[in-house]
Amino acid sequence: NIVDSIDQSQGWIGGSMGVYPHTLERISGAGTSTWKSSDSVRYGVQSGNCGQITGSPRMANSGYAFISDETLGFYPKNDKGNVVLTSEENPHVFFSFTIPAGEVVQVDSGVVFAGISSESKITVQGELTLKGDEFHPVIVTSRHDQEMVTSSALFSNVFTGAIAQAGDWQNIEVGEGGKLTIAHGVLRYGGNRFGTSVSCQGCGRSQMITNVGGVVALKEVEIGNGFETGSGSGPDALVYSSGGTIDLQNVKLHHGKRALHSGGNAEVKAD
């Protein structure tokens, strides 16, 4: 049966070709005004020349949005030029990506991030703001967190139904000059061990937030379900800072070897 028909005699109403093609997605109803170019990326979907497709061929138009260094710039920006991620695309699955200096990523209430592997990491050299609310916190968790991440047959090789555990993703690292702000957020099942040198990969540290000289502000945040025993030589802690500042307001830290480790020239404020 014909679902919809569009007069394309004057050209396509959207979509694009190239290394990073955009597919069309249907909004609702019928006619040209109900179609648009897709502005989100799905994990594991690539074009014939191995470029990342911005779209959702043969799948729902929302959900399982993929965040990586390659795809972060594909997402919508507000009038200030900041990337904005919304809960409409839940869950957002991420490998490792960096927010460069001078750039801002804003994450709205209710967004769920799921690390795609134990090496999934967010590096903040610019600014990352996770802005949840009392009823819709921003969640950063394991891909196996069945409470927060709905499984999908399309990604059964990744979302296997295994039990979530400590180390299912790595950490959020805030570099010198970077800024991480979290209001009403939950981080859990992270802290995969990492080394500071090639020779120490097997004896590394477990941390969910690592501050190496930036600004970290946490308010109404819960961080937990990390490693409760340590096998590494580095300082295991749910929140670690070797420099910069950390401001904690009503923060709950639980199920980790240490709640907080501060060293070097780090400044810590707690309320």
Disulfide bonds with the S-S distance in Angstrom:
Cys200-Cys203 2.39
